[in-house]
Amino acid sequence: MDAHAQAAITHVFLTHAHLDHIKAIPFLVDNMVSTRPEYQLTVVSGIEVLHDLRCNIFNDRIWPDFTLLPNSDTPVLRYQEIKDGETVQVRGYSITATPVHHAVPAYGYLVSNATQDAFIYTGDTGPTDSIWKRTEGHRVRLLIVEVSFPNELEHLALASGHLTPTLLAGEMAKMPVIPEKIYITHLKPVHRDAIASQLQALKAFSVTILEDENELII
């Protein structure tokens, strides 16, 4: 992604602070502070997640504190706290946060427009409840949900806050209406084939495995 495309990113809604979910942010702001001094990125998440970023990443030891660069008045990086049930408006969309069940504090997001068409991104989660209740009153067209382990590793999935195909089926039963499109992310590479086969065997709904090169138009 070139600098022009990077500068079009104004907000990042962060689900949690695990490395695989935050690793691009330090390099993004580092790229921009030296090439586009007017650029600002706002990272939105729960207070626990933002605390982890401040203390463990942007702490002037692991990586510079970009909330002070190029200066404290117009920093390249800003934090914005969002609480359970709160909504942030960005470019005509309403993004509402809901805690999900993971090994660390984590949030999923419901993104809706003015007509209440919506999609959900769960981030990393094991069996959970609140985010499905959040869909009431919305036409959820699309769901992006994780499935990290095959069914035979359900014990590991539950211990680490993740889903299996069978656990996913249980989560879908909690939704008022199953979305038209369901995309699966976060498959552990070593278990990808087994997970894909078990997902295909589900009868109540069909899913698509989301690939890195996919672009979703919603």
C-alpha positions in Angstrom: 0.0 0.0 0.0 1.5 3.3 -1.1 1.6 6.5 1.0 -1.5 7.9 -0.7 -3.5 4.9 0.1 -2.2 4.8 3.7 -3.2 8.4 4.1 -6.8 7.5 3.3 -7.0 5.5 6.5 -8.2 7.8 9.3 -9.5 5.3 11.9 -8.6 1.8 13.0 -11.1 0.0 15.2 -9.0 -2.4 17.2 -10.4 -5.6 18.6 -7.6 -6.4 21.0 -3.9 -6.0 21.5 -2.5 -9.4 20.4 0.4 -9.0 18.0 -1.2 -10.4 14.9 -3.9 -7.7 15.2 -1.7 -4.7 16.0 1.5 -5.4 14.0 0.7 -3.1 11.1 -0.2 0.0 13.2 3.4 0.9 14.3 4.7 0.7 10.7 1.7 2.7 9.3 2.3 5.7 11.6 6.0 5.4 11.2 5.6 5.6 7.4 3.3 8.6 7.6 5.0 10.8 10.2 7.9 11.4 7.8 6.1 11.6 4.5 2.7 13.2 5.4 3.1 15.4 8.5 -0.6 16.4 8.3 -1.7 12.8 8.6 -3.5 11.6 11.7 -4.6 8.1 12.6 -7.2 7.5 15.4 -7.1 4.1 17.0 -10.4 3.3 18.6 -10.9 0.5 21.2 -11.7 -0.2 24.8 -9.7 1.3 27.5 -7.9 -1.9 28.3 -6.7 -2.4 24.7 -5.5 1.2 24.4 -3.7 0.8 27.7 -1.8 -2.1 26.3 -0.8 -0.1 23.2 0.4 2.8 25.3 2.3 0.7 27.8 3.7 -2.1 25.7 4.1 -0.8 22.2 4.2 3.0 21.8 6.2 3.5 25.0 9.4 5.0 23.6 11.2 1.7 24.2 9.6 -0.8 21.9 8.4 1.9 19.5 8.2 5.7 19.6 5.3 7.4 21.3 3.6 8.8 18.2 1.0 10.6 20.3 3.9 13.2 20.7 5.2 13.1 17.1 5.7 15.3 15.2 4.5 17.3 18.2 1.9 16.9 21.0 -0.4 19.5 19.4 -0.8 17.7 16.0 0.3 14.1 16.7 0.2 11.4 14.0 -1.5 9.0 16.4 -4.5 9.6 18.6 -6.4 7.2 20.9 -10.2 7.2 21.3 -11.8 5.1 23.9 -15.1 3.4 23.2 -17.2 1.6 25.8 -19.6 -1.3 25.6 -22.6 -0.1 23.5 -21.1 3.2 22.5 -21.1 4.2 18.9 -18.6 6.2 16.9 -19.6 7.9 13.6 -17.2 7.6 10.7 -18.0 8.6 7.1 -21.7 8.0 7.5 -21.4 4.7 9.3 -22.2 4.0 12.9 -19.7 1.6 14.6 -20.8 0.1 17.9 -18.5 -1.8 20.2 -19.3 -4.9 22.2 -17.0 -7.0 24.4 -16.5 -10.6 23.2 -14.9 -13.6 25.0 -11.2 -13.9 24.3 -8.0 -14.6 26.3 -7.5 -10.8 26.7 -9.9 -7.9 26.7 -11.4 -7.9 23.2 -14.2 -6.2 21.3 -16.3 -6.9 18.2 -18.0 -4.3 16.1 -21.4 -3.8 14.6 -21.2 -1.4 11.6 -24.5 0.0 10.3 -25.7 2.7 7.9 -28.6 5.1 8.0 -31.1 2.4 6.9 -29.9 -0.1 9.6 -28.2 -2.4 7.1 -25.2 -3.8 9.0 -22.3 -6.1 9.2 -20.5 -7.6 12.2 -16.9 -8.2 12.8 -16.3 -10.3 15.9 -12.5 -10.3 16.0 -11.1 -13.1 18.0 -13.8 -14.7 20.3 -14.9 -17.9 21.8 -18.6 -18.6 22.6 -20.1 -15.2 23.5 -23.6 -13.6 23.8 -23.7 -9.8 23.8 -22.6 -9.2 20.2 -25.4 -11.4 18.9 -28.0 -9.5 21.0 -26.6 -6.3 19.5 -27.9 -7.3 16.1 -31.6 -6.8 17.1 -33.2 -4.1 15.0 -30.6 -4.3 12.3 -30.5 -6.1 9.0 -27.2 -7.9 9.3 -26.2 -8.6 5.7 -22.7 -9.9 6.5 -20.8 -11.5 9.3 -17.0 -11.8 9.6 -16.2 -14.3 12.3 -13.2 -16.4 13.4 -12.8 -20.1 13.4 -9.3 -21.0 14.7 -9.4 -24.7 15.5 -10.9 -27.9 14.2 -13.6 -29.7 16.2 -11.2 -32.2 17.8 -9.3 -29.3 19.4 -12.4 -27.8 21.1 -10.7 -27.9 24.5 -7.9 -25.7 23.2 -10.3 -23.3 21.4 -12.3 -22.8 24.6 -9.2 -22.4 26.8 -7.8 -19.7 24.4 -11.0 -17.9 23.5 -11.6 -19.2 20.0 -14.1 -21.1 17.9 -14.4 -24.4 16.1 -16.9 -25.2 13.3 -19.2 -26.9 15.8 -18.9 -24.0 18.2 -19.6 -21.6 15.4 -22.9 -23.4 14.7 -23.8 -22.9 18.3 -23.1 -19.2 18.0 -25.2 -18.9 14.8 -28.2 -20.4 16.7 -28.0 -17.3 19.0 -28.6 -14.8 16.2 -32.1 -13.6 15.5 -31.5 -14.0 11.8 -28.6 -15.7 10.1 -26.8 -13.2 7.8 -26.9 -13.6 4.1 -23.1 -13.9 3.9 -20.7 -15.4 6.5 -17.0 -15.1 6.1 -14.5 -17.1 8.2 -11.1 -15.7 9.3 -8.2 -16.6 11.6 -7.8 -20.2 10.6 -4.7 -21.7 12.1 -2.7 -22.6 9.0 -1.7 -26.1 10.2 -5.4 -26.9 10.7 -6.8 -25.1 7.6 -7.8 -28.1 5.6 -9.5 -29.8 8.5 -11.4 -26.6 9.4 -12.5 -26.1 5.8 -13.8 -29.6 5.6 -15.7 -29.3 8.8 -17.2 -25.9 7.8 -18.3 -27.4 4.5 -20.2 -30.1 6.4 -22.3 -27.7 8.3 -25.9 -27.9 7.1 -27.7 -25.0 8.7 -25.8 -22.3 6.8 -23.0 -21.9 4.3 -19.7 -20.0 4.8 -16.8 -18.6 2.7 -13.2 -18.6 3.9 -11.9 -15.1 3.7 -8.6 -14.8 1.8 -6.0 -12.1 2.2 -6.6 -10.7 -1.3 -10.4 -10.5 -0.9 -12.0 -7.1 -1.0 -15.5 -6.9 0.4 -17.9 -4.3 -0.9 -20.7 -3.7 1.6 
